[in-house]
Amino acid sequence: MKKIAIVSAKRTPIGRFRGKLSNYSAVELGTKALSAALQAINLKPGAIEQVIFGNVLQSGNGQNPARQIGINAGIPNTTPGMTINEVCGSGLKSIILGKQLIQLGEAKVVAVGGVESMTNA
């Protein structure tokens, strides 16, 4: 079986309801985390072949938050983005789907994650 690794991981601080992070949408928070993860390993955004993000409370985020996060992080707009909504398991499901894409030879590099802004939900 093909060995697969998570090579970078970043997160935003944990905020509180109506706290300092309340000015940021889930898409903005996800963009900051993904951009930092790419920068930490000096990975060019064009190397990403798929973006998969879990996002449960999507109201007000616009269409396909995963695609918005990818584009905002500098990933080409030709790269597919998929938003997963499996309630609490959404972020984990995005990791599983990314792993499956790599195992099946559909992609070599996949950006995955989960994002919410409870204040803005």
N, CA, C and O atoms as CSV, one atom per row, in Angstrom:
chain,resi,resn,atom,element,x,y,z
A,1,MET,N,N,0.836,-1.176,0.000
A,1,MET,CA,C,0.000,0.000,0.000
A,1,MET,C,C,0.889,1.251,0.000
A,1,MET,O,O,1.931,1.283,0.655
A,2,LYS,N,N,0.467,2.264,-0.734
A,2,LYS,CA,C,1.199,3.517,-0.845
A,2,LYS,C,C,1.222,4.242,0.500
A,2,LYS,O,O,0.194,4.376,1.165
A,3,LYS,N,N,2.428,4.712,0.896
A,3,LYS,CA,C,2.544,5.483,2.131
A,3,LYS,C,C,2.141,6.928,1.857
A,3,LYS,O,O,2.569,7.532,0.873
A,4,ILE,N,N,1.319,7.464,2.735
A,4,ILE,CA,C,0.806,8.822,2.596
A,4,ILE,C,C,1.094,9.563,3.895
A,4,ILE,O,O,0.959,9.001,4.981
A,5,ALA,N,N,1.493,10.836,3.776
A,5,ALA,CA,C,1.843,11.606,4.968
A,5,ALA,C,C,1.186,12.978,4.960
A,5,ALA,O,O,0.972,13.577,3.906
A,6,ILE,N,N,0.874,13.459,6.140
A,6,ILE,CA,C,0.479,14.856,6.319
A,6,ILE,C,C,1.783,15.615,6.518
A,6,ILE,O,O,2.509,15.363,7.479
A,7,VAL,N,N,2.087,16.552,5.607
A,7,VAL,CA,C,3.388,17.216,5.642
A,7,VAL,C,C,3.354,18.616,6.260
A,7,VAL,O,O,4.408,19.189,6.536
A,8,SER,N,N,2.190,19.158,6.475
A,8,SER,CA,C,2.076,20.461,7.124
A,8,SER,C,C,0.676,20.604,7.706
A,8,SER,O,O,-0.304,20.147,7.116
A,9,ALA,N,N,0.595,21.233,8.851
A,9,ALA,CA,C,-0.709,21.457,9.490
A,9,ALA,C,C,-0.662,22.772,10.252
A,9,ALA,O,O,0.268,23.026,11.017
A,10,LYS,N,N,-1.656,23.590,10.039
A,10,LYS,CA,C,-1.770,24.867,10.750
A,10,LYS,C,C,-3.217,25.070,11.154
A,10,LYS,O,O,-4.127,24.511,10.543
A,11,ARG,N,N,-3.420,25.858,12.169
A,11,ARG,CA,C,-4.769,26.178,12.616
A,11,ARG,C,C,-4.799,27.633,13.069
A,11,ARG,O,O,-3.761,28.254,13.298
A,12,THR,N,N,-5.987,28.145,13.187
A,12,THR,CA,C,-6.144,29.486,13.740
A,12,THR,C,C,-6.276,29.358,15.251
A,12,THR,O,O,-6.517,28.262,15.758
A,13,PRO,N,N,-6.123,30.454,15.971
A,13,PRO,CA,C,-6.366,30.393,17.415
A,13,PRO,C,C,-7.826,30.034,17.685
A,13,PRO,O,O,-8.699,30.252,16.845
A,14,ILE,N,N,-8.070,29.492,18.849
A,14,ILE,CA,C,-9.445,29.213,19.252
A,14,ILE,C,C,-10.004,30.502,19.844
A,14,ILE,O,O,-9.481,31.035,20.822
A,15,GLY,N,N,-11.061,30.982,19.238
A,15,GLY,CA,C,-11.662,32.229,19.705
A,15,GLY,C,C,-12.838,31.963,20.618
A,15,GLY,O,O,-13.157,30.818,20.939
A,16,ARG,N,N,-13.462,33.025,21.023
A,16,ARG,CA,C,-14.674,32.900,21.816
A,16,ARG,C,C,-15.796,33.623,21.083
A,16,ARG,O,O,-15.544,34.449,20.206
A,17,PHE,N,N,-17.017,33.312,21.440
A,17,PHE,CA,C,-18.177,33.881,20.776
A,17,PHE,C,C,-18.108,35.405,20.817
A,17,PHE,O,O,-17.956,36.004,21.882
A,18,ARG,N,N,-18.220,36.012,19.661
A,18,ARG,CA,C,-18.151,37.466,19.475
A,18,ARG,C,C,-16.821,38.048,19.946
A,18,ARG,O,O,-16.750,39.210,20.347
A,19,GLY,N,N,-15.776,37.236,19.895
A,19,GLY,CA,C,-14.447,37.672,20.314
A,19,GLY,C,C,-13.668,38.314,19.171
A,19,GLY,O,O,-14.250,38.779,18.190
A,20,LYS,N,N,-12.342,38.332,19.311
A,20,LYS,CA,C,-11.474,39.010,18.348
A,20,LYS,C,C,-11.508,38.397,16.951
A,20,LYS,O,O,-11.216,39.083,15.971
A,21,LEU,N,N,-11.858,37.129,16.848
A,21,LEU,CA,C,-11.911,36.491,15.527
A,21,LEU,C,C,-13.261,36.672,14.843
A,21,LEU,O,O,-13.442,36.228,13.709
A,22,SER,N,N,-14.199,37.311,15.511
A,22,SER,CA,C,-15.552,37.420,14.954
A,22,SER,C,C,-15.613,38.284,13.699
A,22,SER,O,O,-16.605,38.244,12.970
A,23,ASN,N,N,-14.578,39.055,13.442
A,23,ASN,CA,C,-14.539,39.874,12.228
A,23,ASN,C,C,-14.131,39.074,10.999
A,23,ASN,O,O,-14.178,39.588,9.882
A,24,TYR,N,N,-13.731,37.822,11.194
A,24,TYR,CA,C,-13.272,36.981,10.089
A,24,TYR,C,C,-14.318,35.920,9.761
A,24,TYR,O,O,-14.871,35.281,10.657
A,25,SER,N,N,-14.580,35.743,8.483
A,25,SER,CA,C,-15.488,34.677,8.047
A,25,SER,C,C,-14.755,33.342,8.108
A,25,SER,O,O,-13.533,33.303,8.257
A,26,ALA,N,N,-15.497,32.265,7.995
A,26,ALA,CA,C,-14.884,30.934,7.955
A,26,ALA,C,C,-13.928,30.830,6.772
A,26,ALA,O,O,-12.860,30.229,6.890
A,27,VAL,N,N,-14.300,31.408,5.638
A,27,VAL,CA,C,-13.433,31.374,4.451
A,27,VAL,C,C,-12.132,32.126,4.724
A,27,VAL,O,O,-11.058,31.654,4.349
A,28,GLU,N,N,-12.212,33.277,5.365
A,28,GLU,CA,C,-10.996,34.040,5.680
A,28,GLU,C,C,-10.105,33.276,6.657
A,28,GLU,O,O,-8.884,33.267,6.502
A,29,LEU,N,N,-10.703,32.640,7.657
A,29,LEU,CA,C,-9.919,31.852,8.610
A,29,LEU,C,C,-9.258,30.666,7.919
A,29,LEU,O,O,-8.084,30.380,8.155
A,30,GLY,N,N,-10.012,29.978,7.066
A,30,GLY,CA,C,-9.454,28.848,6.328
A,30,GLY,C,C,-8.328,29.261,5.404
A,30,GLY,O,O,-7.332,28.550,5.270
A,31,THR,N,N,-8.485,30.417,4.764
A,31,THR,CA,C,-7.440,30.930,3.874
A,31,THR,C,C,-6.159,31.193,4.645
A,31,THR,O,O,-5.074,30.848,4.179
A,32,LYS,N,N,-6.271,31.801,5.821
A,32,LYS,CA,C,-5.085,32.081,6.633
A,32,LYS,C,C,-4.378,30.786,7.047
A,32,LYS,O,O,-3.151,30.703,6.990
A,33,ALA,N,N,-5.145,29.789,7.459
A,33,ALA,CA,C,-4.550,28.518,7.885
A,33,ALA,C,C,-3.895,27.795,6.711
A,33,ALA,O,O,-2.775,27.301,6.839
A,34,LEU,N,N,-4.581,27.728,5.567
A,34,LEU,CA,C,-4.012,27.038,4.409
A,34,LEU,C,C,-2.778,27.763,3.897
A,34,LEU,O,O,-1.779,27.120,3.577
A,35,SER,N,N,-2.823,29.076,3.815
A,35,SER,CA,C,-1.658,29.846,3.359
A,35,SER,C,C,-0.457,29.601,4.263
A,35,SER,O,O,0.661,29.433,3.777
A,36,ALA,N,N,-0.679,29.580,5.573
A,36,ALA,CA,C,0.404,29.333,6.531
A,36,ALA,C,C,0.958,27.919,6.389
A,36,ALA,O,O,2.167,27.715,6.498
A,37,ALA,N,N,0.085,26.944,6.147
A,37,ALA,CA,C,0.532,25.555,5.981
A,37,ALA,C,C,1.401,25.413,4.735
A,37,ALA,O,O,2.412,24.711,4.764
A,38,LEU,N,N,1.023,26.063,3.655
A,38,LEU,CA,C,1.817,26.010,2.423
A,38,LEU,C,C,3.156,26.708,2.619
A,38,LEU,O,O,4.196,26.201,2.199
A,39,GLN,N,N,3.126,27.865,3.255
A,39,GLN,CA,C,4.341,28.641,3.483
A,39,GLN,C,C,5.319,27.897,4.400
A,39,GLN,O,O,6.531,27.983,4.203
A,40,ALA,N,N,4.814,27.182,5.381
A,40,ALA,CA,C,5.666,26.475,6.347
A,40,ALA,C,C,6.567,25.443,5.687
A,40,ALA,O,O,7.654,25.157,6.187
A,41,ILE,N,N,6.125,24.886,4.571
A,41,ILE,CA,C,6.934,23.872,3.883
A,41,ILE,C,C,7.387,24.355,2.507
A,41,ILE,O,O,7.876,23.571,1.693
A,42,ASN,N,N,7.218,25.655,2.255
A,42,ASN,CA,C,7.632,26.264,0.998
A,42,ASN,C,C,7.033,25.546,-0.213
A,42,ASN,O,O,7.716,25.303,-1.208
A,43,LEU,N,N,5.760,25.215,-0.110
A,43,LEU,CA,C,5.063,24.536,-1.203
A,43,LEU,C,C,4.339,25.571,-2.044
A,43,LEU,O,O,3.556,26.370,-1.531
A,44,LYS,N,N,4.607,25.548,-3.325
A,44,LYS,CA,C,3.940,26.476,-4.230
A,44,LYS,C,C,2.466,26.081,-4.358
A,44,LYS,O,O,2.156,24.901,-4.521
A,45,PRO,N,N,1.563,27.051,-4.285
A,45,PRO,CA,C,0.132,26.738,-4.364
A,45,PRO,C,C,-0.253,25.954,-5.614
A,45,PRO,O,O,-1.217,25.188,-5.587
A,46,GLY,N,N,0.484,26.133,-6.705
A,46,GLY,CA,C,0.184,25.421,-7.944
A,46,GLY,C,C,0.408,23.921,-7.858
A,46,GLY,O,O,-0.044,23.178,-8.730
A,47,ALA,N,N,1.105,23.460,-6.810
A,47,ALA,CA,C,1.350,22.021,-6.642
A,47,ALA,C,C,0.115,21.290,-6.123
A,47,ALA,O,O,0.023,20.068,-6.239
A,48,ILE,N,N,-0.828,22.025,-5.556
A,48,ILE,CA,C,-2.048,21.421,-5.009
A,48,ILE,C,C,-2.952,20.990,-6.156
A,48,ILE,O,O,-3.226,21.771,-7.068
A,49,GLU,N,N,-3.410,19.748,-6.106
A,49,GLU,CA,C,-4.255,19.209,-7.172
A,49,GLU,C,C,-5.734,19.150,-6.804
A,49,GLU,O,O,-6.582,18.964,-7.676
A,50,GLN,N,N,-6.044,19.305,-5.535
A,50,GLN,CA,C,-7.437,19.286,-5.073
A,50,GLN,C,C,-7.484,19.957,-3.705
A,50,GLN,O,O,-6.565,19.799,-2.901
A,51,VAL,N,N,-8.546,20.701,-3.442
A,51,VAL,CA,C,-8.771,21.321,-2.136
A,51,VAL,C,C,-10.075,20.755,-1.582
A,51,VAL,O,O,-11.118,20.820,-2.233
A,52,ILE,N,N,-10.003,20.196,-0.369
A,52,ILE,CA,C,-11.191,19.627,0.269
A,52,ILE,C,C,-11.264,20.177,1.694
A,52,ILE,O,O,-10.351,19.965,2.491
A,53,PHE,N,N,-12.343,20.877,2.008
A,53,PHE,CA,C,-12.519,21.427,3.351
A,53,PHE,C,C,-13.894,21.068,3.881
A,53,PHE,O,O,-14.885,21.114,3.152
A,54,GLY,N,N,-13.945,20.715,5.142
A,54,GLY,CA,C,-15.213,20.521,5.817
A,54,GLY,C,C,-15.714,21.849,6.348
A,54,GLY,O,O,-14.946,22.631,6.909
A,55,ASN,N,N,-16.995,22.105,6.173
A,55,ASN,CA,C,-17.618,23.323,6.691
A,55,ASN,C,C,-19.096,23.024,6.906
A,55,ASN,O,O,-19.816,22.728,5.952
A,56,VAL,N,N,-19.544,23.099,8.139
A,56,VAL,CA,C,-20.913,22.711,8.471
A,56,VAL,C,C,-21.880,23.884,8.349
A,56,VAL,O,O,-22.886,23.794,7.646
A,57,LEU,N,N,-21.579,24.967,9.025
A,57,LEU,CA,C,-22.486,26.116,9.060
A,57,LEU,C,C,-22.122,27.065,7.921
A,57,LEU,O,O,-21.399,28.042,8.118
A,58,GLN,N,N,-22.634,26.765,6.732
A,58,GLN,CA,C,-22.202,27.441,5.512
A,58,GLN,C,C,-22.969,28.716,5.204
A,58,GLN,O,O,-22.589,29.443,4.286
A,59,SER,N,N,-24.015,29.006,5.923
A,59,SER,CA,C,-24.815,30.196,5.651
A,59,SER,C,C,-23.938,31.446,5.664
A,59,SER,O,O,-23.195,31.681,6.617
A,60,GLY,N,N,-24.029,32.227,4.623
A,60,GLY,CA,C,-23.260,33.462,4.530
A,60,GLY,C,C,-21.859,33.299,3.986
A,60,GLY,O,O,-21.160,34.292,3.787
A,61,ASN,N,N,-21.427,32.062,3.739
A,61,ASN,CA,C,-20.079,31.835,3.221
A,61,ASN,C,C,-20.006,31.877,1.703
A,61,ASN,O,O,-18.912,31.854,1.139
A,62,GLY,N,N,-21.139,31.937,1.039
A,62,GLY,CA,C,-21.117,31.881,-0.418
A,62,GLY,C,C,-20.993,30.445,-0.891
A,62,GLY,O,O,-21.057,29.504,-0.101
A,63,GLN,N,N,-20.813,30.296,-2.191
A,63,GLN,CA,C,-20.746,28.958,-2.775
A,63,GLN,C,C,-19.397,28.301,-2.513
A,63,GLN,O,O,-18.358,28.959,-2.567
A,64,ASN,N,N,-19.417,27.025,-2.233
A,64,ASN,CA,C,-18.238,26.171,-2.118
A,64,ASN,C,C,-17.077,26.827,-1.358
A,64,ASN,O,O,-16.097,27.238,-1.980
A,65,PRO,N,N,-17.168,26.931,-0.044
A,65,PRO,CA,C,-16.099,27.552,0.738
A,65,PRO,C,C,-14.711,26.951,0.481
A,65,PRO,O,O,-13.719,27.679,0.517
A,66,ALA,N,N,-14.620,25.655,0.227
A,66,ALA,CA,C,-13.312,25.039,-0.032
A,66,ALA,C,C,-12.655,25.655,-1.261
A,66,ALA,O,O,-11.457,25.942,-1.251
A,67,ARG,N,N,-13.419,25.855,-2.296
A,67,ARG,CA,C,-12.875,26.457,-3.523
A,67,ARG,C,C,-12.449,27.901,-3.270
A,67,ARG,O,O,-11.400,28.332,-3.750
A,68,GLN,N,N,-13.247,28.642,-2.527
A,68,GLN,CA,C,-12.882,30.020,-2.189
A,68,GLN,C,C,-11.578,30.062,-1.391
A,68,GLN,O,O,-10.713,30.899,-1.648
A,69,ILE,N,N,-11.445,29.160,-0.427
A,69,ILE,CA,C,-10.230,29.100,0.394
A,69,ILE,C,C,-9.022,28.828,-0.486
A,69,ILE,O,O,-7.994,29.494,-0.358
A,70,GLY,N,N,-9.140,27.853,-1.379
A,70,GLY,CA,C,-8.033,27.533,-2.276
A,70,GLY,C,C,-7.635,28.711,-3.140
A,70,GLY,O,O,-6.456,29.057,-3.214
A,71,ILE,N,N,-8.599,29.328,-3.791
A,71,ILE,CA,C,-8.303,30.466,-4.667
A,71,ILE,C,C,-7.694,31.611,-3.863
A,71,ILE,O,O,-6.721,32.224,-4.302
A,72,ASN,N,N,-8.252,31.906,-2.696
A,72,ASN,CA,C,-7.717,32.986,-1.854
A,72,ASN,C,C,-6.310,32.692,-1.352
A,72,ASN,O,O,-5.552,33.618,-1.064
A,73,ALA,N,N,-5.948,31.411,-1.242
A,73,ALA,CA,C,-4.606,31.020,-0.802
A,73,ALA,C,C,-3.623,30.965,-1.968
A,73,ALA,O,O,-2.460,30.604,-1.784
A,74,GLY,N,N,-4.084,31.320,-3.166
A,74,GLY,CA,C,-3.196,31.365,-4.324
A,74,GLY,C,C,-3.203,30.123,-5.182
A,74,GLY,O,O,-2.456,30.039,-6.157
A,75,ILE,N,N,-4.032,29.159,-4.838
A,75,ILE,CA,C,-4.140,27.941,-5.639
A,75,ILE,C,C,-4.886,28.298,-6.923
A,75,ILE,O,O,-5.903,28.989,-6.867
A,76,PRO,N,N,-4.400,27.840,-8.083
A,76,PRO,CA,C,-5.028,28.224,-9.355
A,76,PRO,C,C,-6.524,27.905,-9.395
A,76,PRO,O,O,-6.979,26.921,-8.812
A,77,ASN,N,N,-7.277,28.759,-10.096
A,77,ASN,CA,C,-8.725,28.544,-10.167
A,77,ASN,C,C,-9.097,27.352,-11.036
A,77,ASN,O,O,-10.277,27.027,-11.166
A,78,THR,N,N,-8.116,26.704,-11.627
A,78,THR,CA,C,-8.359,25.465,-12.373
A,78,THR,C,C,-8.315,24.240,-11.461
A,78,THR,O,O,-8.641,23.133,-11.891
A,79,THR,N,N,-7.914,24.434,-10.207
A,79,THR,CA,C,-7.836,23.341,-9.239
A,79,THR,C,C,-9.205,23.140,-8.598
A,79,THR,O,O,-9.792,24.094,-8.088
A,80,PRO,N,N,-9.721,21.910,-8.617
A,80,PRO,CA,C,-11.042,21.671,-8.030
A,80,PRO,C,C,-11.056,21.879,-6.517
A,80,PRO,O,O,-10.060,21.651,-5.830
A,81,GLY,N,N,-12.194,22.313,-6.026
A,81,GLY,CA,C,-12.412,22.456,-4.595
A,81,GLY,C,C,-13.731,21.793,-4.229
A,81,GLY,O,O,-14.714,21.911,-4.960
A,82,MET,N,N,-13.749,21.099,-3.102
A,82,MET,CA,C,-14.957,20.389,-2.679
A,82,MET,C,C,-15.194,20.662,-1.193
A,82,MET,O,O,-14.299,20.484,-0.367
A,83,THR,N,N,-16.398,21.092,-0.872
A,83,THR,CA,C,-16.775,21.338,0.517
A,83,THR,C,C,-17.597,20.164,1.030
A,83,THR,O,O,-18.546,19.722,0.382
A,84,ILE,N,N,-17.220,19.667,2.202
A,84,ILE,CA,C,-17.875,18.522,2.822
A,84,ILE,C,C,-18.702,19.009,4.009
A,84,ILE,O,O,-18.249,19.848,4.788
A,85,ASN,N,N,-19.913,18.480,4.139
A,85,ASN,CA,C,-20.738,18.792,5.302
A,85,ASN,C,C,-21.251,17.487,5.889
A,85,ASN,O,O,-22.278,16.957,5.463
A,86,GLU,N,N,-20.524,16.982,6.866
A,86,GLU,CA,C,-20.944,15.801,7.620
A,86,GLU,C,C,-20.998,16.152,9.100
A,86,GLU,O,O,-20.618,15.356,9.959
A,87,VAL,N,N,-21.470,17.340,9.376
A,87,VAL,CA,C,-21.585,17.876,10.722
A,87,VAL,C,C,-20.225,17.751,11.416
A,87,VAL,O,O,-19.229,18.184,10.837
A,88,CYS,N,N,-20.131,17.197,12.597
A,88,CYS,CA,C,-18.892,17.200,13.372
A,88,CYS,C,C,-17.741,16.451,12.711
A,88,CYS,O,O,-16.580,16.704,13.033
A,89,GLY,N,N,-18.035,15.547,11.808
A,89,GLY,CA,C,-16.993,14.762,11.154
A,89,GLY,C,C,-16.486,15.353,9.856
A,89,GLY,O,O,-15.742,14.687,9.137
A,90,SER,N,N,-16.859,16.575,9.533
A,90,SER,CA,C,-16.547,17.154,8.229
A,90,SER,C,C,-15.050,17.314,7.970
A,90,SER,O,O,-14.570,16.954,6.895
A,91,GLY,N,N,-14.312,17.845,8.937
A,91,GLY,CA,C,-12.874,18.017,8.761
A,91,GLY,C,C,-12.160,16.685,8.612
A,91,GLY,O,O,-11.293,16.532,7.752
A,92,LEU,N,N,-12.525,15.715,9.453
A,92,LEU,CA,C,-11.929,14.385,9.367
A,92,LEU,C,C,-12.272,13.725,8.037
A,92,LEU,O,O,-11.424,13.065,7.436
A,93,LYS,N,N,-13.501,13.898,7.578
A,93,LYS,CA,C,-13.904,13.315,6.296
A,93,LYS,C,C,-13.089,13.918,5.159
A,93,LYS,O,O,-12.770,13.217,4.199
A,94,SER,N,N,-12.746,15.198,5.243
A,94,SER,CA,C,-11.929,15.803,4.194
A,94,SER,C,C,-10.542,15.158,4.152
A,94,SER,O,O,-9.983,14.964,3.073
A,95,ILE,N,N,-9.993,14.828,5.305
A,95,ILE,CA,C,-8.698,14.137,5.355
A,95,ILE,C,C,-8.816,12.755,4.719
A,95,ILE,O,O,-7.962,12.360,3.925
A,96,ILE,N,N,-9.856,12.030,5.062
A,96,ILE,CA,C,-10.076,10.688,4.509
A,96,ILE,C,C,-10.209,10.749,2.991
A,96,ILE,O,O,-9.606,9.942,2.284
A,97,LEU,N,N,-10.990,11.697,2.485
A,97,LEU,CA,C,-11.175,11.816,1.036
A,97,LEU,C,C,-9.869,12.188,0.335
A,97,LEU,O,O,-9.579,11.674,-0.745
A,98,GLY,N,N,-9.085,13.074,0.940
A,98,GLY,CA,C,-7.788,13.426,0.366
A,98,GLY,C,C,-6.863,12.227,0.304
A,98,GLY,O,O,-6.181,12.013,-0.698
A,99,LYS,N,N,-6.840,11.443,1.374
A,99,LYS,CA,C,-6.029,10.221,1.419
A,99,LYS,C,C,-6.462,9.252,0.327
A,99,LYS,O,O,-5.622,8.652,-0.343
A,100,GLN,N,N,-7.756,9.099,0.148
A,100,GLN,CA,C,-8.254,8.184,-0.877
A,100,GLN,C,C,-7.856,8.641,-2.280
A,100,GLN,O,O,-7.500,7.813,-3.119
A,101,LEU,N,N,-7.913,9.940,-2.542
A,101,LEU,CA,C,-7.491,10.454,-3.849
A,101,LEU,C,C,-6.035,10.097,-4.134
A,101,LEU,O,O,-5.686,9.702,-5.247
A,102,ILE,N,N,-5.198,10.241,-3.118
A,102,ILE,CA,C,-3.779,9.931,-3.288
A,102,ILE,C,C,-3.581,8.428,-3.451
A,102,ILE,O,O,-2.837,8.001,-4.333
A,103,GLN,N,N,-4.229,7.623,-2.625
A,103,GLN,CA,C,-4.111,6.165,-2.721
A,103,GLN,C,C,-4.532,5.647,-4.087
A,103,GLN,O,O,-3.927,4.714,-4.616
A,104,LEU,N,N,-5.561,6.246,-4.653
A,104,LEU,CA,C,-6.073,5.795,-5.947
A,104,LEU,C,C,-5.295,6.353,-7.129
A,104,LEU,O,O,-5.592,6.025,-8.278
A,105,GLY,N,N,-4.303,7.192,-6.859
A,105,GLY,CA,C,-3.508,7.766,-7.933
A,105,GLY,C,C,-4.187,8.924,-8.649
A,105,GLY,O,O,-3.748,9.331,-9.724
A,106,GLU,N,N,-5.254,9.458,-8.062
A,106,GLU,CA,C,-5.979,10.579,-8.669
A,106,GLU,C,C,-5.278,11.911,-8.407
A,106,GLU,O,O,-5.504,12.880,-9.132
A,107,ALA,N,N,-4.435,11.969,-7.381
A,107,ALA,CA,C,-3.709,13.187,-7.031
A,107,ALA,C,C,-2.465,12.808,-6.241
A,107,ALA,O,O,-2.392,11.730,-5.651
A,108,LYS,N,N,-1.485,13.713,-6.239
A,108,LYS,CA,C,-0.284,13.519,-5.435
A,108,LYS,C,C,-0.268,14.444,-4.224
A,108,LYS,O,O,0.247,14.085,-3.165
A,109,VAL,N,N,-0.838,15.646,-4.390
A,109,VAL,CA,C,-0.838,16.636,-3.317
A,109,VAL,C,C,-2.250,17.198,-3.166
A,109,VAL,O,O,-2.813,17.746,-4.114
A,110,VAL,N,N,-2.813,17.057,-1.972
A,110,VAL,CA,C,-4.177,17.503,-1.705
A,110,VAL,C,C,-4.163,18.369,-0.445
A,110,VAL,O,O,-3.543,18.006,0.556
A,111,ALA,N,N,-4.841,19.504,-0.497
A,111,ALA,CA,C,-5.000,20.362,0.683
A,111,ALA,C,C,-6.340,20.030,1.323
A,111,ALA,O,O,-7.377,20.070,0.662
A,112,VAL,N,N,-6.314,19.701,2.611
A,112,VAL,CA,C,-7.545,19.321,3.311
A,112,VAL,C,C,-7.646,20.077,4.633
A,112,VAL,O,O,-6.645,20.551,5.169
A,113,GLY,N,N,-8.860,20.180,5.144
A,113,GLY,CA,C,-9.030,20.831,6.435
A,113,GLY,C,C,-10.485,20.969,6.811
A,113,GLY,O,O,-11.378,20.470,6.126
A,114,GLY,N,N,-10.700,21.648,7.898
A,114,GLY,CA,C,-12.041,21.949,8.361
A,114,GLY,C,C,-12.072,23.377,8.857
A,114,GLY,O,O,-11.085,23.868,9.404
A,115,VAL,N,N,-13.197,24.050,8.671
A,115,VAL,CA,C,-13.259,25.461,9.027
A,115,VAL,C,C,-14.666,25.848,9.476
A,115,VAL,O,O,-15.660,25.407,8.900
A,116,GLU,N,N,-14.730,26.676,10.512
A,116,GLU,CA,C,-16.003,27.223,10.992
A,116,GLU,C,C,-15.752,28.606,11.577
A,116,GLU,O,O,-14.641,28.914,12.008
A,117,SER,N,N,-16.764,29.414,11.590
A,117,SER,CA,C,-16.789,30.653,12.362
A,117,SER,C,C,-18.130,30.664,13.074
A,117,SER,O,O,-19.138,31.097,12.516
A,118,MET,N,N,-18.135,30.189,14.299
A,118,MET,CA,C,-19.389,30.043,15.029
A,118,MET,C,C,-20.085,31.393,15.249
A,118,MET,O,O,-21.314,31.457,15.254
A,119,THR,N,N,-19.320,32.455,15.428
A,119,THR,CA,C,-19.923,33.771,15.602
A,119,THR,C,C,-20.678,34.196,14.354
A,119,THR,O,O,-21.725,34.839,14.442
A,120,ASN,N,N,-20.148,33.838,13.195
A,120,ASN,CA,C,-20.745,34.263,11.928
A,120,ASN,C,C,-21.700,33.242,11.345
A,120,ASN,O,O,-22.200,33.431,10.237
A,121,ALA,N,N,-21.964,32.163,12.067
A,121,ALA,CA,C,-22.829,31.101,11.540
A,121,ALA,C,C,-24.275,31.545,11.501
A,121,ALA,O,O,-25.145,30.780,11.086
